[in-house]
Structures are given as structure tokens and as C-alpha cells.
Amino acid sequence: MSAHSRTEIALITGASAGIGRAFALQLASRCKGLILIGRDADKLAAVVAELEQPGLSITSFALDLTTTEGVTRVMEAIRQKGPVSILINNAGFASYGKFAESDLDIEMAMVNLHCNATLALSRAALPYMKEAGRGAVINVSSLGSFFPVKNSAVYGASKTFLNLFSQALQQEVKADGIRVQCLCPGYTRSDFSDRELLAELDSSKVPDELWMSAADVAAASIAHMDSSSEAVMCLTENNRDLANKGLMAQAAGLL
């Protein structure tokens, strides 16, 4: 991704807060266009207002990507507002509790968002990237995809899907000049863990050294994409150390 000229059009899902908002803020200076997707119309409008600047076109859609209608409308935006040269599949949520006692509709919606929406939007954007001979796809997974995390079985499993999909996709599109990254953040300070579905999760038990800011996560991802590294998986140095020490798994066991 070029950091010196406004040639990019980036589409970011889950852009109204957290890592998605951080991506939007950090990519604004290099993009001529941003397409921002989020569920909360008010929060999304606030991000748009924060980003407005000369030379940058911003389009936003308040949509639910767990639904077919929401995904279809974003696919149409890719056709009408693109061509998208940077696709960031960031939207996501988690639930907490035993799967056998869970709300199946919620668990299925999570799979739809993490897996199905990612597939659909990637499939819509890639032909334009191939035609241009360049592009970047960032799929936001999780450090939790490397561990079996009790009480978050579907979350971890759906994120593991993104790991393997991203690695295979990179093999397919590398010759077309397209970079694929699978970003695996650990515990990130945002409103992600404040949601009602995670009400029973006591994040205060997680050691301070496991936490990162959303801005730092986005910065690490962008730096990785700008580097000469051919690695698909993107873990910050902090997260690599934590994974090696098993601290993520230990923290998961505390929750």
C-alpha cells in the first residue's frame, strides 16, 4: 500500500469504533476514498465527521453484515463506489458462555459475519484488484484463533477459518500483485468487550501486558502491509511473545 499518494479506495467494515475506526483514521491520508460500514449510524456519522478533509471522499453505510441484505448492499457499493484497492474485513463480535446453552441464532450470525461476509466481500473486490494488478485484503482474525477458548467456541473457530482462508487466498492471488494479510490482535482496548453478549466476561482478570490499543493494532497491520514481508499472518511482537509463553491461553482459562 502506497503511503505517499492518494491513490487508494479503502473499504472498512466495523468502522464505527475500535480497530475499524483506527484503520480509517490512519488510512485517510493515503486514500482518495473511504467506504465505511458499521451497524451504529450515530457512531459511524461521528467517525465520518472526524475524518472529513480536502481530497478525501467518504461514503458510509449503516448496515448489518450478519444479514444477506447487508452484505448484498456492500457488494453493490464495491461495484458502484470502487474499485476498492484496500479491503479490510474487520467487523466482528463475540459471545461468552457454554455453547450447549447458547442462542443458536446469535452463534450462526457470528459465523455469517466472520466467515460468510468476508467471503462475499472478498469475492466482490478481488476481480477489480486483479484487473488493476494490485490490491490488499486484510482479514481481521484474533490471537484467540490459535487456542481452544472455552465459553467462546464459535468465536475462536470462526476466526480460525479466516486464518486458513487468508493463507490459501494469498497463494492464489500473489501473482496478481495482491497482498493478503490475516491480522491476529489479542486483547484490544475498545468497546468490543463492553457489549451485552460479553456481560459475564470479567476482563479485569486479564493481565495488563496482554492489552493493546486499537490504534497500535491498526498501525502494526499497516506497517506489515507496507513492508517487504511475505508473511500472511500478522501478530504484533507483543502478541508473538504472549503466544509463545502461552499467556493468552492462561488468561482465557481465568475468564
Contacts in CASP RR format, 6 or more apart in sequence:
PFRMAT RR
TARGET T0000
AUTHOR 0000-0000-0000
METHOD contacts of the structure
MODEL  1
MSAHSRTEIALITGASAGIGRAFALQLASRCKGLILIGRDADKLAAVVAE
LEQPGLSITSFALDLTTTEGVTRVMEAIRQKGPVSILINNAGFASYGKFA
ESDLDIEMAMVNLHCNATLALSRAALPYMKEAGRGAVINVSSLGSFFPVK
NSAVYGASKTFLNLFSQALQQEVKADGIRVQCLCPGYTRSDFSDRELLAE
LDSSKVPDELWMSAADVAAASIAHMDSSSEAVMCLTENNRDLANKGLMAQ
AAGLL
1 8 0 8 1.000
1 30 0 8 1.000
1 86 0 8 1.000
1 135 0 8 1.000
1 136 0 8 1.000
1 179 0 8 1.000
1 222 0 8 1.000
1 225 0 8 1.000
1 226 0 8 1.000
2 8 0 8 1.000
2 30 0 8 1.000
3 30 0 8 1.000
3 226 0 8 1.000
4 30 0 8 1.000
5 30 0 8 1.000
6 29 0 8 1.000
6 30 0 8 1.000
6 31 0 8 1.000
6 32 0 8 1.000
6 33 0 8 1.000
6 55 0 8 1.000
6 56 0 8 1.000
7 30 0 8 1.000
7 32 0 8 1.000
7 85 0 8 1.000
8 27 0 8 1.000
8 30 0 8 1.000
8 31 0 8 1.000
8 32 0 8 1.000
8 33 0 8 1.000
8 85 0 8 1.000
8 86 0 8 1.000
9 31 0 8 1.000
9 32 0 8 1.000
9 33 0 8 1.000
9 34 0 8 1.000
9 35 0 8 1.000
9 81 0 8 1.000
9 82 0 8 1.000
9 83 0 8 1.000
9 84 0 8 1.000
9 85 0 8 1.000
9 86 0 8 1.000
10 23 0 8 1.000
10 24 0 8 1.000
10 27 0 8 1.000
10 31 0 8 1.000
10 33 0 8 1.000
10 34 0 8 1.000
10 35 0 8 1.000
10 84 0 8 1.000
10 85 0 8 1.000
10 86 0 8 1.000
10 87 0 8 1.000
10 88 0 8 1.000
11 34 0 8 1.000
11 35 0 8 1.000
11 36 0 8 1.000
11 37 0 8 1.000
11 74 0 8 1.000
11 77 0 8 1.000
11 78 0 8 1.000
11 84 0 8 1.000
11 86 0 8 1.000
11 87 0 8 1.000
11 88 0 8 1.000
11 121 0 8 1.000
11 125 0 8 1.000
12 20 0 8 1.000
12 23 0 8 1.000
12 24 0 8 1.000
12 27 0 8 1.000
12 34 0 8 1.000
12 35 0 8 1.000
12 36 0 8 1.000
12 37 0 8 1.000
12 88 0 8 1.000
12 90 0 8 1.000
13 20 0 8 1.000
13 37 0 8 1.000
13 38 0 8 1.000
13 65 0 8 1.000
13 74 0 8 1.000
13 88 0 8 1.000
13 89 0 8 1.000
13 90 0 8 1.000
13 91 0 8 1.000
13 117 0 8 1.000
13 121 0 8 1.000
14 20 0 8 1.000
14 36 0 8 1.000
14 37 0 8 1.000
14 38 0 8 1.000
14 39 0 8 1.000
14 90 0 8 1.000
14 91 0 8 1.000
14 92 0 8 1.000
15 21 0 8 1.000
15 23 0 8 1.000
15 24 0 8 1.000
15 36 0 8 1.000
15 37 0 8 1.000
15 38 0 8 1.000
15 44 0 8 1.000
15 47 0 8 1.000
15 60 0 8 1.000
15 90 0 8 1.000
16 36 0 8 1.000
16 38 0 8 1.000
16 39 0 8 1.000
16 40 0 8 1.000
16 43 0 8 1.000
16 44 0 8 1.000
16 46 0 8 1.000
16 47 0 8 1.000
17 40 0 8 1.000
17 43 0 8 1.000
17 47 0 8 1.000
17 190 0 8 1.000
17 191 0 8 1.000
18 188 0 8 1.000
18 190 0 8 1.000
18 191 0 8 1.000
18 192 0 8 1.000
18 214 0 8 1.000
19 90 0 8 1.000
19 140 0 8 1.000
19 185 0 8 1.000
19 188 0 8 1.000
19 190 0 8 1.000
19 214 0 8 1.000
19 217 0 8 1.000
19 218 0 8 1.000
20 88 0 8 1.000
20 90 0 8 1.000
20 214 0 8 1.000
20 218 0 8 1.000
21 47 0 8 1.000
21 214 0 8 1.000
22 213 0 8 1.000
22 214 0 8 1.000
22 215 0 8 1.000
22 217 0 8 1.000
22 218 0 8 1.000
22 219 0 8 1.000
23 88 0 8 1.000
23 90 0 8 1.000
23 138 0 8 1.000
23 218 0 8 1.000
23 221 0 8 1.000
23 222 0 8 1.000
24 34 0 8 1.000
24 36 0 8 1.000
24 47 0 8 1.000
24 51 0 8 1.000
25 50 0 8 1.000
25 51 0 8 1.000
25 215 0 8 1.000
25 218 0 8 1.000
26 215 0 8 1.000
26 218 0 8 1.000
26 219 0 8 1.000
26 222 0 8 1.000
27 34 0 8 1.000
27 86 0 8 1.000
27 222 0 8 1.000
28 34 0 8 1.000
28 51 0 8 1.000
28 53 0 8 1.000
28 56 0 8 1.000
31 56 0 8 1.000
31 86 0 8 1.000
32 55 0 8 1.000
32 56 0 8 1.000
32 57 0 8 1.000
33 56 0 8 1.000
33 57 0 8 1.000
33 58 0 8 1.000
33 59 0 8 1.000
34 51 0 8 1.000
34 56 0 8 1.000
34 57 0 8 1.000
34 58 0 8 1.000
34 59 0 8 1.000
35 59 0 8 1.000
35 60 0 8 1.000
35 61 0 8 1.000
35 77 0 8 1.000
35 78 0 8 1.000
35 81 0 8 1.000
35 82 0 8 1.000
35 84 0 8 1.000
36 44 0 8 1.000
36 47 0 8 1.000
36 48 0 8 1.000
36 58 0 8 1.000
36 59 0 8 1.000
36 60 0 8 1.000
36 61 0 8 1.000
37 60 0 8 1.000
37 61 0 8 1.000
37 63 0 8 1.000
37 65 0 8 1.000
37 74 0 8 1.000
37 91 0 8 1.000
38 44 0 8 1.000
38 60 0 8 1.000
38 61 0 8 1.000
38 62 0 8 1.000
38 63 0 8 1.000
38 91 0 8 1.000
39 62 0 8 1.000
39 63 0 8 1.000
39 64 0 8 1.000
39 91 0 8 1.000
40 62 0 8 1.000
41 62 0 8 1.000
44 60 0 8 1.000
44 62 0 8 1.000
45 60 0 8 1.000
47 60 0 8 1.000
48 58 0 8 1.000
48 60 0 8 1.000
51 58 0 8 1.000
52 58 0 8 1.000
59 77 0 8 1.000
59 81 0 8 1.000
61 73 0 8 1.000
61 74 0 8 1.000
61 77 0 8 1.000
63 69 0 8 1.000
63 70 0 8 1.000
63 73 0 8 1.000
63 74 0 8 1.000
64 70 0 8 1.000
65 71 0 8 1.000
65 74 0 8 1.000
65 91 0 8 1.000
65 112 0 8 1.000
65 113 0 8 1.000
65 117 0 8 1.000
66 109 0 8 1.000
66 110 0 8 1.000
66 112 0 8 1.000
66 113 0 8 1.000
66 117 0 8 1.000
67 112 0 8 1.000
71 116 0 8 1.000
71 117 0 8 1.000
71 120 0 8 1.000
71 121 0 8 1.000
74 117 0 8 1.000
74 121 0 8 1.000
74 124 0 8 1.000
75 120 0 8 1.000
75 121 0 8 1.000
75 124 0 8 1.000
78 84 0 8 1.000
78 121 0 8 1.000
78 124 0 8 1.000
78 125 0 8 1.000
78 128 0 8 1.000
79 124 0 8 1.000
82 128 0 8 1.000
83 125 0 8 1.000
83 128 0 8 1.000
83 129 0 8 1.000
83 131 0 8 1.000
83 132 0 8 1.000
84 125 0 8 1.000
84 128 0 8 1.000
84 129 0 8 1.000
85 128 0 8 1.000
85 129 0 8 1.000
85 132 0 8 1.000
85 134 0 8 1.000
85 135 0 8 1.000
85 136 0 8 1.000
86 135 0 8 1.000
86 136 0 8 1.000
86 138 0 8 1.000
87 121 0 8 1.000
87 122 0 8 1.000
87 125 0 8 1.000
87 136 0 8 1.000
87 137 0 8 1.000
87 138 0 8 1.000
88 138 0 8 1.000
88 140 0 8 1.000
89 117 0 8 1.000
89 118 0 8 1.000
89 121 0 8 1.000
89 122 0 8 1.000
89 137 0 8 1.000
89 138 0 8 1.000
89 139 0 8 1.000
89 140 0 8 1.000
89 162 0 8 1.000
90 138 0 8 1.000
90 140 0 8 1.000
91 113 0 8 1.000
91 117 0 8 1.000
92 110 0 8 1.000
92 113 0 8 1.000
92 114 0 8 1.000
92 140 0 8 1.000
93 110 0 8 1.000
93 113 0 8 1.000
93 192 0 8 1.000
93 195 0 8 1.000
93 197 0 8 1.000
94 110 0 8 1.000
94 152 0 8 1.000
94 155 0 8 1.000
94 192 0 8 1.000
94 197 0 8 1.000
94 198 0 8 1.000
95 102 0 8 1.000
95 103 0 8 1.000
95 106 0 8 1.000
95 107 0 8 1.000
95 110 0 8 1.000
95 152 0 8 1.000
95 154 0 8 1.000
95 155 0 8 1.000
95 197 0 8 1.000
95 198 0 8 1.000
96 151 0 8 1.000
96 152 0 8 1.000
96 197 0 8 1.000
96 198 0 8 1.000
96 199 0 8 1.000
96 200 0 8 1.000
96 201 0 8 1.000
96 255 0 8 1.000
97 151 0 8 1.000
97 152 0 8 1.000
97 200 0 8 1.000
98 151 0 8 1.000
99 107 0 8 1.000
99 153 0 8 1.000
99 154 0 8 1.000
102 154 0 8 1.000
106 197 0 8 1.000
107 154 0 8 1.000
110 154 0 8 1.000
110 155 0 8 1.000
110 158 0 8 1.000
111 154 0 8 1.000
111 158 0 8 1.000
114 158 0 8 1.000
114 159 0 8 1.000
114 161 0 8 1.000
114 162 0 8 1.000
115 158 0 8 1.000
115 161 0 8 1.000
115 162 0 8 1.000
115 165 0 8 1.000
118 139 0 8 1.000
118 162 0 8 1.000
118 165 0 8 1.000
119 165 0 8 1.000
122 137 0 8 1.000
122 139 0 8 1.000
122 169 0 8 1.000
125 137 0 8 1.000
126 137 0 8 1.000
126 173 0 8 1.000
126 178 0 8 1.000
129 135 0 8 1.000
129 137 0 8 1.000
129 173 0 8 1.000
129 176 0 8 1.000
129 177 0 8 1.000
129 178 0 8 1.000
130 173 0 8 1.000
130 176 0 8 1.000
130 178 0 8 1.000
133 176 0 8 1.000
133 177 0 8 1.000
133 178 0 8 1.000
134 177 0 8 1.000
134 178 0 8 1.000
135 177 0 8 1.000
135 178 0 8 1.000
135 179 0 8 1.000
136 178 0 8 1.000
136 179 0 8 1.000
136 180 0 8 1.000
136 181 0 8 1.000
136 225 0 8 1.000
137 166 0 8 1.000
137 169 0 8 1.000
137 178 0 8 1.000
137 179 0 8 1.000
137 180 0 8 1.000
137 181 0 8 1.000
138 180 0 8 1.000
138 181 0 8 1.000
138 182 0 8 1.000
138 183 0 8 1.000
138 221 0 8 1.000
138 225 0 8 1.000
139 162 0 8 1.000
139 165 0 8 1.000
139 166 0 8 1.000
139 180 0 8 1.000
139 181 0 8 1.000
139 182 0 8 1.000
139 183 0 8 1.000
140 162 0 8 1.000
140 183 0 8 1.000
140 185 0 8 1.000
141 159 0 8 1.000
141 160 0 8 1.000
141 162 0 8 1.000
141 163 0 8 1.000
141 166 0 8 1.000
141 182 0 8 1.000
141 183 0 8 1.000
141 184 0 8 1.000
142 155 0 8 1.000
142 156 0 8 1.000
142 159 0 8 1.000
142 184 0 8 1.000
142 185 0 8 1.000
142 186 0 8 1.000
143 184 0 8 1.000
143 185 0 8 1.000
143 186 0 8 1.000
143 235 0 8 1.000
143 239 0 8 1.000
143 242 0 8 1.000
143 243 0 8 1.000
143 248 0 8 1.000
144 155 0 8 1.000
144 156 0 8 1.000
144 159 0 8 1.000
144 184 0 8 1.000
144 186 0 8 1.000
144 248 0 8 1.000
144 252 0 8 1.000
145 156 0 8 1.000
145 159 0 8 1.000
145 160 0 8 1.000
145 162 0 8 1.000
145 163 0 8 1.000
145 184 0 8 1.000
146 160 0 8 1.000
146 184 0 8 1.000
146 243 0 8 1.000
146 248 0 8 1.000
147 248 0 8 1.000
147 249 0 8 1.000
147 252 0 8 1.000
149 155 0 8 1.000
149 156 0 8 1.000
149 249 0 8 1.000
149 252 0 8 1.000
149 253 0 8 1.000
150 252 0 8 1.000
150 253 0 8 1.000
151 255 0 8 1.000
152 252 0 8 1.000
159 184 0 8 1.000
162 182 0 8 1.000
163 182 0 8 1.000
163 184 0 8 1.000
163 233 0 8 1.000
166 180 0 8 1.000
166 181 0 8 1.000
166 182 0 8 1.000
166 232 0 8 1.000
166 233 0 8 1.000
167 180 0 8 1.000
167 182 0 8 1.000
167 232 0 8 1.000
167 233 0 8 1.000
169 180 0 8 1.000
170 179 0 8 1.000
170 180 0 8 1.000
170 232 0 8 1.000
173 180 0 8 1.000
179 225 0 8 1.000
180 232 0 8 1.000
181 221 0 8 1.000
181 224 0 8 1.000
181 225 0 8 1.000
181 232 0 8 1.000
181 233 0 8 1.000
181 234 0 8 1.000
182 232 0 8 1.000
182 233 0 8 1.000
182 234 0 8 1.000
183 217 0 8 1.000
183 220 0 8 1.000
183 221 0 8 1.000
183 234 0 8 1.000
184 233 0 8 1.000
184 234 0 8 1.000
184 235 0 8 1.000
184 239 0 8 1.000
185 212 0 8 1.000
185 217 0 8 1.000
185 236 0 8 1.000
185 239 0 8 1.000
186 210 0 8 1.000
186 212 0 8 1.000
186 217 0 8 1.000
186 239 0 8 1.000
186 242 0 8 1.000
186 248 0 8 1.000
187 203 0 8 1.000
187 206 0 8 1.000
187 210 0 8 1.000
187 211 0 8 1.000
187 212 0 8 1.000
187 251 0 8 1.000
188 211 0 8 1.000
188 212 0 8 1.000
188 213 0 8 1.000
188 214 0 8 1.000
188 217 0 8 1.000
189 211 0 8 1.000
189 212 0 8 1.000
189 213 0 8 1.000
189 214 0 8 1.000
190 214 0 8 1.000
192 198 0 8 1.000
193 201 0 8 1.000
193 203 0 8 1.000
201 255 0 8 1.000
202 255 0 8 1.000
203 255 0 8 1.000
205 251 0 8 1.000
205 254 0 8 1.000
205 255 0 8 1.000
206 251 0 8 1.000
206 254 0 8 1.000
206 255 0 8 1.000
207 247 0 8 1.000
207 251 0 8 1.000
209 238 0 8 1.000
209 242 0 8 1.000
209 247 0 8 1.000
210 242 0 8 1.000
210 247 0 8 1.000
210 248 0 8 1.000
210 251 0 8 1.000
212 236 0 8 1.000
212 238 0 8 1.000
212 239 0 8 1.000
216 236 0 8 1.000
217 236 0 8 1.000
220 234 0 8 1.000
220 236 0 8 1.000
221 234 0 8 1.000
224 231 0 8 1.000
224 234 0 8 1.000
235 243 0 8 1.000
239 248 0 8 1.000
242 248 0 8 1.000
END
